[in-house]
Amino acid sequence: MPKEVADTPENMEICKKFCGPCPTFQANTLKEVPPHALFCARGKSTKPTADIEEKGCSCFGCPIFPDHELEGGYFCIYGIEGKK
């Protein structure tokens, strides 16, 4: 069971290193719509899922991922709950 990820400045700094260059994040301009980043803590993007193209996921390399026992990735599109 995944552990809750806190929405903290420290986690945001970690996130910037992984979401910033993420191909899905960049290609879909997800920084322009809430919650802008740190999707594992804040939830999926408010941009409609149908309007987001999967281009690759950087979540798997992020230290938050194993530290919080996260699964699935693509949190910007599907949230912590994962692809349904």
N, C-alpha and C positions, 0 to 999 in steps of 0.2 A: 504494500500500500504506500503510495507516494506521501512524503511529508510536505506540509504546507510551506510554500516559499514566501518569505516576508518581502514586502515592498519597501525596501530600505535603500538609502543612498549607496551602501556598499554593494548590494546586489545589482543595482543599476550600473555601477561602474564595471562589474563583471559582464553584465549583459551587453554593454556598449562594445566590448571586444568581440562578441560573438554575433549579436544581431546586426551590428553595423555593417560587416562585410557579407552577411547572409544573402545568398542569391534570391531567395523568395522575398525576403524583407525589402531588398533593394529594387528588384524588378517590379514589385507591386506597390511601391511607394507607401509602405505601411506606416512610416514615421509621420505621415500627414493625417492619419486618422487615429482616434483613441483606440487603445490606450497608449499608442506610440512605441512602446517597447516593454520589456520585462513581462512578456505574455504569460510566463509560467506562474507569475504572482498576480498579475492584473486581469488575466483572462484574454480571450481571443480578440482579434481586431474587430472593430465595428464595421469594417468594409465587408460587404456581402461575400460569403464563402464562394459563391459561383463566379465572383469577379477576381478571385485570387488564383493565380497559376502556381502550382508547386514547381519550384526550380532547384530544390535542394534545401537541406536543413542543417544549420550549424548548432542546434541544441545539443546534439550528441557529444560534441567536443567541449561543451561548457562545463566548468566544475560544479555548477549548481545542479546539473542533471544527475550525476551519480550521488552527490552529497544528499540529495533529497529523494533518491530512489524513484526518479521520474521515468516514465515510459512513453514511447510513441513519437515524441518530437512534434514538429509543426504546430507548436502551441499557438502561434500567431493566427493560424487558420482554424484549428479545431479545439483550442483550449486544452486544459489539463485532462479533460475527460477523454480526449482522443477522437480519432476519426470514427464516425458512426456510419 
